[in-house]
Amino acid sequence: MLKALIFDFDGLILDTETPEFDILQEIYARYDTELSIKKWGQLVGGQDAVDFDPVADLEKLTDLNIPRESIMKEWRTKADALIASNSILLGVIDILDKAQKYGLGLAIASSSEHWWVDSHLKRLGIFDRFDHIICADDVVHTKPSPELFLLALKKLKVKSNEAVIFEDSPNGVKAANAAGVFVVSVPNPVTSQLIFPAKSLRLSSLEEFSLERLSTSFAK
C-alpha cells in the first residue's frame, strides 16, 4: 500500500540546475572553452558523487590563473538571481494536493543544505506542506548514497515498498535504487542530457504523473 511520497528538491520542485549550468557555460565561453555536460552531470543531484571545482577545471583547460573569488561570486550572483525569479515546476502542486487528499506522508530528501532548500520552499509557499525536510546537514553522505532516502523512510515511518521517490538526476535515481524504493525520474533541461539508470519510471514532466494509477498498482 502506498503511504508516502519523497521528493528531491533541486531540479524537480524548482529548476535551480539550468541557471547554474548556463551561467557557468557563459563564464567558460569567455575563456574560449566549455563545460561538458558529462563532467557537470557527475555532480548534479549529489555532492558525494564527485568533487568538482569549476575554477580548477578552467585553469586546467586554459593553463591560466583564474581569479577564483570574482568568478565564483559572479557565478553565484547571476545564477541565484535567475533561480529567485523561477516559479515552482509544473505538476508539483497537483501532486501535493492529491497526496494530501489521500492522506499520504510527504518528505523532501535533498543533497543541498537546509538554508538553501528551506528558504526556497518558503518563497514558493510550500514549506509547510511537507511532514519532513531532510537535507545534507542531516546525514553523513548525500546522493548517490541512499542515506537521505533511508532517513526519510524512517521519519515517515514507512517501509521501502510503501513509498515513491521523485528524482530529476541519475545520482538521485541511483540513491533511490540503493534504498530499494520505487522511483519516478523527471529530468529537467540539464539532466535530460545525462544517462539514467534503467530502473525508474521516466516522465517528461510531473504533469504526466497519475497518483491514482500508481496507488492502484501499489494496492495489488
C-alpha positions as CSV (number, residue, x, y, z in Angstrom):
1,M,0.0,0.0,0.0
2,L,1.3,3.4,-0.9
3,K,1.8,5.6,2.2
4,A,4.3,8.3,1.3
5,L,5.9,10.4,-1.4
6,I,9.5,11.6,-1.2
7,F,10.7,14.4,-3.4
8,D,14.1,15.7,-4.4
9,F,14.3,19.5,-4.5
10,D,16.8,21.0,-6.9
11,G,15.7,20.5,-10.5
12,L,12.5,18.7,-9.6
13,I,10.4,21.2,-7.5
14,L,12.4,24.3,-8.6
15,D,14.8,24.4,-11.6
16,T,17.9,25.6,-9.9
17,E,20.2,23.4,-12.1
18,T,19.6,25.0,-15.5
19,P,20.6,28.5,-14.3
20,E,23.7,27.2,-12.6
21,F,24.9,25.3,-15.7
22,D,24.0,28.1,-18.1
23,I,25.9,30.8,-16.2
24,L,28.9,28.6,-15.8
25,Q,28.8,28.0,-19.6
26,E,28.9,31.7,-20.1
27,I,31.9,32.0,-17.9
28,Y,33.7,29.2,-19.6
29,A,32.9,30.7,-23.0
30,R,34.8,33.9,-22.1
31,Y,37.9,31.7,-21.8
32,D,37.1,30.0,-25.2
33,T,36.3,26.7,-23.7
34,E,33.2,24.9,-22.4
35,L,31.9,22.8,-19.5
36,S,30.9,19.4,-20.8
37,I,27.5,18.1,-19.7
38,K,29.1,14.8,-18.9
39,K,31.6,16.4,-16.5
40,W,28.9,18.6,-14.8
41,G,26.4,15.7,-14.7
42,Q,28.6,13.8,-12.3
43,L,27.9,16.5,-9.7
44,V,24.2,17.2,-10.3
45,G,21.9,15.8,-7.6
46,G,24.6,14.5,-5.3
47,Q,27.5,16.3,-3.7
48,D,29.1,12.9,-2.8
49,A,29.2,11.9,-6.4
50,V,32.3,13.8,-7.3
51,D,34.5,16.7,-6.0
52,F,34.2,19.3,-8.8
53,D,35.8,22.7,-8.7
54,P,34.9,24.9,-11.8
55,V,37.8,27.3,-11.2
56,A,40.3,24.5,-11.0
57,D,38.8,22.9,-14.1
58,L,39.0,26.2,-16.0
59,E,42.7,26.6,-15.0
60,K,43.4,23.0,-16.2
61,L,41.6,23.7,-19.5
62,T,43.2,27.0,-20.2
63,D,46.6,27.0,-18.4
64,L,45.7,30.4,-16.9
65,N,45.4,31.7,-13.4
66,I,41.7,32.3,-12.9
67,P,40.5,34.9,-10.3
68,R,38.7,32.4,-8.1
69,E,36.8,34.8,-5.8
70,S,35.4,37.1,-8.5
71,I,34.5,34.1,-10.8
72,M,32.7,32.2,-8.0
73,K,30.9,35.4,-6.9
74,E,29.8,36.2,-10.4
75,W,28.5,32.6,-10.9
76,R,26.5,32.5,-7.7
77,T,25.2,36.1,-8.0
78,K,23.9,35.6,-11.6
79,A,22.6,32.1,-11.1
80,D,20.9,32.9,-7.8
81,A,19.1,35.9,-9.5
82,L,17.7,33.6,-12.2
83,I,16.7,31.0,-9.7
84,A,14.9,33.5,-7.5
85,S,12.8,34.5,-10.5
86,N,11.8,30.9,-11.2
87,S,8.5,29.5,-10.0
88,I,7.6,26.1,-8.9
89,L,7.7,23.5,-11.7
90,L,4.6,22.2,-13.3
91,G,2.7,19.3,-11.7
92,V,4.2,19.7,-8.2
93,I,1.2,21.4,-6.6
94,D,-1.3,19.0,-8.2
95,I,0.6,16.0,-6.7
96,L,0.8,17.7,-3.3
97,D,-2.9,18.4,-3.3
98,K,-3.8,14.8,-4.3
99,A,-1.3,13.4,-1.7
100,Q,-3.0,15.5,1.0
101,K,-6.4,14.3,-0.2
102,Y,-5.3,10.6,0.1
103,G,-3.5,11.2,3.5
104,L,0.0,10.3,2.2
105,G,3.1,11.3,4.1
106,L,5.3,13.9,2.3
107,A,9.0,14.5,2.6
108,I,11.9,16.2,0.8
109,A,15.3,14.5,0.7
110,S,17.8,16.8,-0.8
111,S,21.6,16.8,-1.2
112,S,21.6,20.6,-0.7
113,E,21.7,22.2,2.7
114,H,18.7,23.4,4.8
115,W,19.4,27.1,4.4
116,W,19.0,26.7,0.6
117,V,16.1,24.3,0.4
118,D,14.1,25.8,3.3
119,S,14.4,29.4,2.0
120,H,13.2,28.5,-1.5
121,L,10.3,26.3,-0.2
122,K,9.2,29.2,1.9
123,R,9.4,31.6,-1.0
124,L,7.4,29.2,-3.1
125,G,4.8,28.9,-0.3
126,I,5.0,25.1,0.1
127,F,7.4,24.7,3.1
128,D,4.6,23.7,5.5
129,R,3.2,21.1,3.1
130,F,5.9,18.6,3.9
131,D,6.0,16.5,7.0
132,H,9.8,16.3,6.9
133,I,12.5,18.1,5.1
134,I,15.8,16.2,5.1
135,C,19.0,17.8,3.7
136,A,22.7,17.4,3.5
137,D,23.1,18.8,7.0
138,D,21.1,15.8,8.4
139,V,23.3,13.0,7.0
140,V,26.9,11.9,6.6
141,H,26.7,11.0,2.9
142,T,24.5,12.6,0.2
143,K,23.4,11.0,-3.1
144,P,24.2,8.7,-4.8
145,S,24.3,7.2,-1.2
146,P,20.8,6.1,-0.1
147,E,21.3,7.7,3.3
148,L,18.9,10.7,2.7
149,F,16.1,8.4,1.5
150,L,16.6,5.9,4.3
151,L,16.3,8.7,6.8
152,A,13.2,9.9,5.1
153,L,11.6,6.5,5.3
154,K,12.5,6.3,9.0
155,K,11.0,9.7,9.7
156,L,7.8,9.0,7.7
157,K,7.6,5.6,9.5
158,V,7.1,3.7,6.2
159,K,8.8,0.7,4.6
160,S,10.7,1.0,1.3
161,N,7.8,-0.7,-0.6
162,E,5.3,1.8,0.8
163,A,6.8,4.9,-0.8
164,V,7.6,6.5,-4.1
165,I,10.6,8.8,-4.8
166,F,10.6,11.6,-7.3
167,E,14.0,12.5,-8.8
168,D,15.5,14.5,-11.7
169,S,19.1,13.3,-11.8
170,P,21.0,10.0,-12.3
171,N,22.6,10.4,-8.9
172,G,19.2,10.7,-7.3
173,V,17.9,7.6,-9.1
174,K,20.9,5.6,-8.1
175,A,20.3,6.6,-4.4
176,A,16.6,5.6,-4.7
177,N,17.5,2.3,-6.3
178,A,20.0,1.7,-3.5
179,A,17.3,2.4,-0.9
180,G,15.0,-0.1,-2.6
181,V,12.3,2.4,-3.3
182,F,10.2,2.8,-6.5
183,V,11.5,5.9,-8.3
184,V,9.9,8.3,-10.8
185,S,12.6,10.2,-12.8
186,V,11.6,13.6,-14.2
187,P,14.7,15.1,-16.0
188,N,15.0,18.9,-16.4
189,P,16.7,20.6,-19.4
190,V,20.1,19.9,-18.0
191,T,19.7,16.3,-16.6
192,S,17.7,15.2,-19.7
193,Q,21.2,15.2,-21.4
194,L,22.5,12.6,-19.0
195,I,22.3,8.8,-18.9
196,F,19.9,7.5,-16.3
197,P,19.9,4.1,-14.6
198,A,17.3,1.9,-16.3
199,K,15.4,1.2,-13.1
200,S,12.9,4.1,-12.9
201,L,9.7,5.3,-14.4
202,R,10.7,8.2,-16.7
203,L,8.4,11.1,-17.3
204,S,9.0,14.3,-19.2
205,S,7.0,16.3,-16.6
206,L,5.3,15.8,-13.3
207,E,2.1,16.8,-15.1
208,E,2.2,13.3,-16.6
209,F,2.2,11.6,-13.2
210,S,-1.1,9.9,-12.1
211,L,-1.2,9.3,-8.4
212,E,-4.5,7.4,-8.8
213,R,-2.9,4.9,-11.2
214,L,0.2,4.4,-9.1
215,S,-1.9,3.9,-5.9
216,T,-3.9,1.2,-7.7
217,S,-0.6,-0.6,-8.7
218,F,0.6,-0.5,-5.0
219,A,-2.7,-2.0,-3.9
220,K,-2.2,-5.1,-6.0
